Amino acid sequence: MERVVQFVGPRQVEVAEHESAALPAGHLRVRTRYSGISAGTELTAYRGTNPYLTRTWDAEARIFRDGAAGIEYPVAGWGYSEVGEVTEVSPELAGVAGMPVVGDLVWGIWGHRSEGIVPAERMAGHTLPVGLEPLAGAFARVGAIAYNAVLAADIHLGEEVAVFGQGVIGLLTTRLAQLNGARVTAVDALDGRLDTARGHGARRTLNARTDSVAERVREATGGRGADVAIEISGAYPALHEALRSVAVGGRVVASGFYQGDGAGLRLGDEFHHNRVQLICSQIGGVPPQLAGRWSVERLQQTFLSLVAEGSVDVTSLVSHVVPVADAAEAYVLLDERPAEALQVVLEF
């Protein structure tokens, strides 16, 4: 039997069971060990705020259209950070270069389910690096999101960079920005996360609730402002403060998943008067100027290589490993008590 985590309505989670399907040609079967929960994107489906629940994405026109929902409850198998063991490979894939074999530990995207049936083209090159702890493989996608934001920021050695949001992806962004030569100011509303940010390379930390962030950033940079700000929390007030914090002609990378109308975002203020560049970073693609050399696949593989080399620490970010039977409790924790959690991982 296959177990699948699904949302049956807003803030309603169940673990359903289904018969295992036969393996189609051109696919691999993977038995899941760990599946990381995204505290940003997934909570939009859990809470009922995801735009796909009220509108339809027109992939050809690249716009959302009103009138019908793109997805409906139950939403099954949400999740994009899985690690597991290959248990079956379609016979015609034997000997294909880079293809995992039975017994290999692999990473990829097949959702919160005990068993993934994954197309071969999505698994080539996805064997875990030698010596990498299996749990670390669950960070391939979230690490790539952070990596993509840092590439979009176009950071140069010695530049001042403010990172807004110090959840898991924000902390990884802080570390990658520091590795890229930035002097990082980490911003969050939770002191515990700011403490963690210092251990991941932040030179300064600011509490969004108690500090006047833009003023403090400008004071620390001789009145100039940050060269770049990366907003990773998905909160409109944080995006507005990021726009306030950068220098004239500075760049803000919006990498959060913003929900609803932009309450708290005023584009007639500093954004307009300081001619700020506002760049979107989204894991569907890399920055256009790098598309000839980089890809989402390379982001993921390079990030895991950095983890395997010891340049980036991810396992310390795992705050909870939860048996899949208790998945509902994991979402309540992330929804209602975010200060108590960082990366929550489901164990199968």
C-alpha positions in Angstrom: 0.0 0.0 0.0 1.1 3.6 -0.7 0.5 6.3 1.9 -0.1 9.9 0.6 -0.4 13.1 2.6 -3.3 15.2 1.4 -5.2 18.4 2.2 -8.9 17.6 2.2 -9.8 21.2 3.0 -8.3 24.3 4.5 -6.3 23.2 7.6 -7.5 19.6 7.2 -4.8 17.0 6.7 -5.1 13.2 6.3 -2.9 10.3 5.3 -4.7 8.3 2.6 -3.8 4.8 1.5 -3.8 3.5 -2.1 -2.8 0.3 -3.8 0.7 0.6 -5.4 0.6 1.1 -9.2 2.5 -0.9 -11.7 5.7 0.7 -13.0 5.3 2.2 -16.4 8.0 2.1 -19.0 10.6 4.9 -18.6 10.1 5.3 -14.9 11.8 4.4 -11.5 10.1 3.4 -8.3 11.5 5.1 -5.2 10.7 4.2 -1.6 10.6 7.5 0.4 12.7 7.9 3.5 12.3 11.6 4.1 10.1 14.4 2.7 10.7 18.0 3.7 7.7 20.3 4.3 7.9 23.8 2.7 6.7 26.2 5.3 6.0 28.8 2.6 4.4 27.3 -0.6 2.7 24.3 1.1 1.1 26.4 3.8 -0.7 28.4 1.1 -2.5 25.1 0.1 -3.0 24.1 3.7 -4.5 27.5 4.6 -6.5 27.8 1.3 -4.7 31.0 0.0 -2.9 29.5 -3.0 -4.0 31.2 -6.2 -4.4 27.9 -7.9 -7.4 27.2 -5.6 -9.3 30.2 -6.9 -7.9 30.8 -10.5 -6.5 28.8 -13.4 -3.0 29.2 -14.6 -2.9 29.5 -18.4 0.5 28.0 -19.2 0.5 29.1 -22.8 -0.6 32.7 -22.2 1.4 32.8 -18.9 -1.4 34.5 -16.9 -3.9 33.4 -14.3 -7.5 33.5 -15.4 -10.5 34.0 -13.2 -13.6 31.8 -13.3 -12.4 28.3 -12.3 -10.0 26.8 -9.8 -6.8 25.2 -11.2 -6.7 22.7 -8.3 -9.4 21.5 -5.9 -9.4 19.8 -2.6 -8.3 17.1 -1.9 -4.8 18.3 -2.8 -2.7 15.1 -2.7 1.0 14.6 -2.6 2.0 18.2 -2.2 5.8 18.5 -1.5 9.0 19.0 -3.4 11.9 17.8 -1.2 12.1 14.1 -1.2 14.8 11.5 -0.6 14.4 7.7 -1.0 15.8 4.4 -2.2 15.3 3.1 -5.7 13.5 -0.2 -5.5 12.6 -0.8 -9.2 13.9 0.5 -12.5 12.1 0.0 -15.8 14.1 -2.7 -17.8 14.8 -0.5 -20.8 16.7 2.0 -18.6 19.4 -0.5 -17.6 22.8 0.8 -18.4 21.7 4.4 -19.3 24.4 6.8 -18.3 23.8 8.6 -15.0 20.6 6.6 -14.3 20.3 5.4 -10.6 20.1 1.7 -10.1 18.2 -0.4 -7.5 19.5 0.3 -4.0 20.8 3.8 -4.8 19.7 6.7 -2.5 18.3 9.5 -4.6 16.7 12.9 -4.3 14.0 14.5 -6.3 10.4 15.6 -6.4 7.5 13.1 -6.0 5.6 14.6 -3.1 4.7 13.5 0.4 4.0 9.9 -0.5 5.6 6.7 0.7 6.5 5.7 -2.9 7.3 7.7 -5.9 6.9 6.6 -9.5 9.2 9.1 -11.3 10.0 9.6 -15.0 13.6 8.7 -15.8 14.5 12.1 -17.2 13.8 13.6 -13.8 16.1 11.2 -12.0 19.3 11.1 -14.1 22.2 12.4 -12.0 20.1 12.4 -8.8 22.1 9.9 -6.8 23.1 11.4 -3.5 26.8 12.5 -3.4 29.1 10.0 -1.6 29.1 10.6 2.1 26.1 12.9 2.2 23.7 12.1 5.0 20.3 11.1 3.5 18.4 13.7 5.4 20.5 16.4 3.8 19.2 15.4 0.4 15.8 16.8 1.3 17.4 20.3 1.0 18.1 20.1 -2.8 15.1 22.1 -3.8 15.0 24.6 -1.0 18.8 25.1 -1.4 18.2 25.8 -5.1 15.6 28.4 -4.3 18.1 30.2 -2.1 20.9 29.7 -4.7 18.7 31.2 -7.4 18.0 34.3 -5.4 21.7 34.8 -4.8 22.4 34.5 -8.5 19.7 37.0 -9.3 21.1 39.4 -6.7 24.4 39.6 -8.8 26.5 40.1 -5.6 30.0 41.4 -5.8 32.8 40.9 -3.3 32.4 43.2 -0.3 28.9 44.4 -1.1 26.3 45.0 1.6 23.3 42.6 1.3 20.2 42.6 3.5 18.3 39.3 3.6 14.7 39.6 4.8 13.3 36.4 6.3 15.4 33.9 8.2 13.4 30.8 7.9 15.1 27.8 6.3 15.4 29.3 2.8 16.4 32.7 4.3 19.2 31.1 6.4 20.5 29.3 3.3 20.4 32.5 1.4 22.4 34.2 4.1 25.0 31.5 4.0 25.3 31.5 0.2 25.4 35.3 0.0 28.2 35.3 2.6 30.1 32.6 0.6 29.6 34.8 -2.5 31.5 37.7 -0.8 28.6 39.7 0.8 28.5 41.4 4.1 25.1 40.2 5.2 22.5 41.9 7.4 19.9 39.3 8.4 16.3 40.5 9.1 13.6 38.6 10.9 10.9 39.1 13.5 12.0 36.1 15.6 15.1 36.5 17.8 15.8 32.8 17.7 16.1 32.8 14.0 18.4 35.8 14.1 20.7 33.9 16.5 20.8 31.1 14.0 21.6 33.6 11.2 24.7 34.7 12.9 25.9 31.1 12.8 25.2 31.0 9.1 27.3 34.0 8.2 25.3 37.2 9.1 27.5 40.0 10.1 24.6 42.0 11.5 21.0 41.1 12.6 17.9 43.3 12.9 14.6 42.5 14.4 11.8 43.6 12.0 9.4 44.2 14.9 11.7 46.3 17.2 14.3 47.9 14.8 13.8 50.6 12.3 15.4 48.3 9.6 15.9 50.7 6.7 17.4 53.4 8.9 19.7 50.9 10.7 20.9 49.5 7.3 21.6 53.0 6.1 23.5 53.9 9.3 25.6 50.8 8.9 26.5 51.7 5.3 27.5 55.3 5.8 24.0 56.5 4.7 24.2 54.8 1.4 21.9 51.8 1.9 22.4 48.2 1.0 23.7 47.3 -2.5 21.2 44.5 -2.7 18.3 43.2 -0.6 16.8 39.7 -0.9 13.3 39.3 0.3 12.5 35.6 1.0 9.7 35.7 3.5 6.8 36.4 1.2 5.4 39.2 3.4 4.5 42.5 1.7 5.7 44.7 4.5 9.1 43.0 4.4 9.2 43.6 0.6 8.4 47.3 1.2 11.2 47.5 3.9 13.6 45.9 1.5 12.8 48.5 -1.1 13.4 51.2 1.6 16.8 49.7 2.6 18.7 49.7 -0.7 20.8 52.5 -2.2 19.8 54.6 -5.1 19.7 52.3 -8.1 20.0 49.3 -5.7 18.5 46.0 -6.4 15.8 44.1 -4.6 15.2 40.4 -5.3 11.7 39.3 -4.5 12.0 35.5 -3.9 9.1 35.0 -1.5 5.6 33.6 -2.5 3.3 36.6 -1.9 -0.4 36.0 -1.2 -3.4 38.2 -1.9 -3.3 42.0 -2.4 -0.1 43.9 -1.6 -1.1 45.4 1.8 1.9 47.3 3.2 3.7 47.7 -0.2 3.8 51.4 -1.4 5.5 51.7 -4.7 5.2 55.5 -4.9 7.7 55.9 -2.0 11.4 54.8 -2.0 10.9 52.4 -4.9 9.9 55.3 -7.1 12.3 58.0 -5.8 15.4 55.9 -5.6 14.8 54.1 -8.9 15.1 50.7 -7.3 15.5 47.6 -9.4 12.9 45.0 -8.4 13.7 41.5 -9.7 11.6 38.4 -9.3 13.4 35.1 -8.5 11.3 32.0 -8.9 12.6 28.4 -9.1 10.9 27.8 -12.5 14.0 29.2 -14.1 17.4 30.8 -13.6 18.2 34.5 -14.2 17.9 35.1 -17.9 21.5 36.3 -18.3 22.7 33.0 -16.9 20.5 30.7 -18.8 23.3 29.7 -21.2 25.4 28.3 -18.3 23.0 27.6 -15.4 19.8 25.6 -15.1 17.6 24.6 -12.2 19.2 21.1 -12.3 22.6 22.6 -11.9 21.4 24.7 -9.0 20.2 21.7 -7.2 23.3 19.5 -7.9 25.7 22.3 -7.1 24.0 23.1 -3.8 24.2 19.4 -2.7 27.9 19.4 -3.6 28.4 22.4 -1.4 26.7 20.6 1.4 28.7 17.4 0.8 31.9 19.5 0.9 31.0 21.1 4.2 30.6 24.6 2.9 26.9 24.7 3.8 25.3 23.1 6.9 21.7 21.9 6.5 21.1 19.2 9.0 21.3 21.6 11.9 18.3 23.3 10.4 16.1 20.3 10.9 14.1 21.0 14.0 11.6 18.2 13.8 11.5 14.8 12.1 7.8 13.7 12.3 6.4 10.2 11.5 4.2 10.5 8.4 1.2 9.3 10.5 1.5 12.5 12.5 1.6 14.8 9.4 -1.4 16.8 10.5 0.4 17.8 13.7 3.4 18.9 11.7 1.3 21.4 9.7 -0.4 22.7 12.9 3.1 23.4 14.3 4.2 25.3 11.2 0.9 27.2 10.9 0.3 28.2 14.6 3.8 28.0 16.3 6.4 28.9 13.6 8.8 30.2 16.3 9.2 26.6 17.5 10.2 25.1 14.1 12.6 25.5 11.2 12.7 22.6 8.8 10.1 20.0 9.5 10.7 16.7 7.8 8.2 13.8 7.4 9.7 10.4 7.9 8.3 7.4 6.1 
